[in-house]
Amino acid sequence: MKFHNITKDDMLNGEGLRVVLWVSGCTHHCKDCHNPITWDIDSGVDFDENAKAEIFEQLDKDYINGITLSGGDPLHPCNIWDIGNFVEEIKSKYPNKTIWLYTGFLWEEVRRLPFMQYIDVLVDGKFILELKNVKYHWAGSTNQRVIDVKKSLDTSEVVLYDNK
């Protein structure tokens, strides 16, 4: 897996202060994407032990609420195995930190991935420029859903995340 950036103390990509991993690879190619540089699966740098240590150093901080995985698309077929192992390791090491994941795939397409149990919030769906809404919390266009993964898995239906 390759990545482009690790953002620290981020407040825009999930609830609270977060560390964000921007992975490489996306096949959705949404019109007016805010991060098209990440589309190429071969772009960026290798996600290695140093990158993982940098993320863990951030997650060690009490004031960091968790990690957000974005990109590109963390669920690009070339990323799934690495992302699955990584989120399992994060949840094992930091059970009280939340994991948010942004993907252009729909919940219905990814809900059965074995590592989905470690994700707290999934923002699904392609960004659609015509549905862009800057007031829509945590997502760029109104077709995207901010999903409470635990509740959705428990009830077998989509339960939207409520941060109240």
CORNOR-V390738 format. One record per residue. N is the residue number from 1. RES is the residue in three letters. SS is DSSP state (alpha for helix, beta for strand, coil for the rest). NEAR is the number of other C-alpha atoms within 12 Angstrom. Layout:
BEGIN
n->N res->RES ss->SS near->NEAR
n->N res->RES ss->SS near->NEAR
END
This chain:
BEGIN
n->1 res->MET ss->coil near->36
n->2 res->LYS ss->beta near->33
n->3 res->PHE ss->beta near->36
n->4 res->HIS ss->beta near->31
n->5 res->ASN ss->beta near->29
n->6 res->ILE ss->beta near->32
n->7 res->THR ss->beta near->27
n->8 res->LYS ss->beta near->28
n->9 res->ASP ss->beta near->26
n->10 res->ASP ss->beta near->23
n->11 res->MET ss->coil near->21
n->12 res->LEU ss->coil near->22
n->13 res->ASN ss->coil near->34
n->14 res->GLY ss->coil near->35
n->15 res->GLU ss->coil near->31
n->16 res->GLY ss->coil near->25
n->17 res->LEU ss->coil near->26
n->18 res->ARG ss->beta near->33
n->19 res->VAL ss->beta near->40
n->20 res->VAL ss->beta near->41
n->21 res->LEU ss->beta near->42
n->22 res->TRP ss->beta near->44
n->23 res->VAL ss->beta near->44
n->24 res->SER ss->coil near->38
n->25 res->GLY ss->coil near->35
n->26 res->CYS ss->coil near->35
n->27 res->THR ss->coil near->25
n->28 res->HIS ss->coil near->27
n->29 res->HIS ss->coil near->26
n->30 res->CYS ss->coil near->26
n->31 res->LYS ss->coil near->16
n->32 res->ASP ss->coil near->18
n->33 res->CYS ss->coil near->24
n->34 res->HIS ss->coil near->20
n->35 res->ASN ss->coil near->24
n->36 res->PRO ss->alpha near->24
n->37 res->ILE ss->alpha near->24
n->38 res->THR ss->alpha near->32
n->39 res->TRP ss->coil near->30
n->40 res->ASP ss->coil near->26
n->41 res->ILE ss->coil near->29
n->42 res->ASP ss->coil near->21
n->43 res->SER ss->coil near->23
n->44 res->GLY ss->coil near->23
n->45 res->VAL ss->beta near->21
n->46 res->ASP ss->beta near->21
n->47 res->PHE ss->coil near->27
n->48 res->ASP ss->coil near->15
n->49 res->GLU ss->alpha near->13
n->50 res->ASN ss->alpha near->13
n->51 res->ALA ss->alpha near->26
n->52 res->LYS ss->alpha near->29
n->53 res->ALA ss->alpha near->16
n->54 res->GLU ss->alpha near->21
n->55 res->ILE ss->alpha near->34
n->56 res->PHE ss->alpha near->30
n->57 res->GLU ss->alpha near->22
n->58 res->GLN ss->alpha near->29
n->59 res->LEU ss->alpha near->31
n->60 res->ASP ss->coil near->22
n->61 res->LYS ss->coil near->21
n->62 res->ASP ss->coil near->17
n->63 res->TYR ss->coil near->18
n->64 res->ILE ss->coil near->30
n->65 res->ASN ss->coil near->30
n->66 res->GLY ss->beta near->42
n->67 res->ILE ss->beta near->48
n->68 res->THR ss->beta near->46
n->69 res->LEU ss->beta near->45
n->70 res->SER ss->beta near->41
n->71 res->GLY ss->beta near->42
n->72 res->GLY ss->coil near->44
n->73 res->ASP ss->coil near->46
n->74 res->PRO ss->coil near->43
n->75 res->LEU ss->coil near->41
n->76 res->HIS ss->coil near->33
n->77 res->PRO ss->coil near->22
n->78 res->CYS ss->coil near->22
n->79 res->ASN ss->coil near->32
n->80 res->ILE ss->alpha near->25
n->81 res->TRP ss->alpha near->18
n->82 res->ASP ss->alpha near->25
n->83 res->ILE ss->alpha near->37
n->84 res->GLY ss->alpha near->29
n->85 res->ASN ss->alpha near->21
n->86 res->PHE ss->alpha near->33
n->87 res->VAL ss->alpha near->37
n->88 res->GLU ss->alpha near->23
n->89 res->GLU ss->alpha near->21
n->90 res->ILE ss->alpha near->33
n->91 res->LYS ss->alpha near->26
n->92 res->SER ss->alpha near->16
n->93 res->LYS ss->alpha near->18
n->94 res->TYR ss->coil near->26
n->95 res->PRO ss->coil near->20
n->96 res->ASN ss->coil near->21
n->97 res->LYS ss->coil near->34
n->98 res->THR ss->beta near->36
n->99 res->ILE ss->beta near->47
n->100 res->TRP ss->beta near->42
n->101 res->LEU ss->beta near->48
n->102 res->TYR ss->beta near->42
n->103 res->THR ss->coil near->43
n->104 res->GLY ss->coil near->37
n->105 res->PHE ss->coil near->30
n->106 res->LEU ss->coil near->25
n->107 res->TRP ss->alpha near->33
n->108 res->GLU ss->alpha near->21
n->109 res->GLU ss->alpha near->14
n->110 res->VAL ss->alpha near->29
n->111 res->ARG ss->coil near->30
n->112 res->ARG ss->coil near->15
n->113 res->LEU ss->coil near->21
n->114 res->PRO ss->alpha near->17
n->115 res->PHE ss->alpha near->28
n->116 res->MET ss->alpha near->35
n->117 res->GLN ss->alpha near->27
n->118 res->TYR ss->alpha near->34
n->119 res->ILE ss->coil near->40
n->120 res->ASP ss->coil near->40
n->121 res->VAL ss->beta near->41
n->122 res->LEU ss->beta near->46
n->123 res->VAL ss->beta near->43
n->124 res->ASP ss->beta near->38
n->125 res->GLY ss->coil near->30
n->126 res->LYS ss->coil near->32
n->127 res->PHE ss->coil near->32
n->128 res->ILE ss->coil near->23
n->129 res->LEU ss->alpha near->20
n->130 res->GLU ss->alpha near->15
n->131 res->LEU ss->alpha near->19
n->132 res->LYS ss->beta near->23
n->133 res->ASN ss->coil near->17
n->134 res->VAL ss->coil near->14
n->135 res->LYS ss->coil near->11
n->136 res->TYR ss->coil near->15
n->137 res->HIS ss->coil near->23
n->138 res->TRP ss->coil near->32
n->139 res->ALA ss->coil near->37
n->140 res->GLY ss->coil near->32
n->141 res->SER ss->beta near->28
n->142 res->THR ss->coil near->23
n->143 res->ASN ss->coil near->22
n->144 res->GLN ss->coil near->29
n->145 res->ARG ss->beta near->33
n->146 res->VAL ss->beta near->35
n->147 res->ILE ss->beta near->36
n->148 res->ASP ss->beta near->33
n->149 res->VAL ss->alpha near->37
n->150 res->LYS ss->alpha near->26
n->151 res->LYS ss->alpha near->22
n->152 res->SER ss->alpha near->25
n->153 res->LEU ss->alpha near->28
n->154 res->ASP ss->alpha near->14
n->155 res->THR ss->alpha near->12
n->156 res->SER ss->coil near->15
n->157 res->GLU ss->coil near->16
n->158 res->VAL ss->coil near->24
n->159 res->VAL ss->coil near->22
n->160 res->LEU ss->beta near->26
n->161 res->TYR ss->coil near->25
n->162 res->ASP ss->coil near->16
n->163 res->ASN ss->coil near->14
n->164 res->LYS ss->coil near->5
END
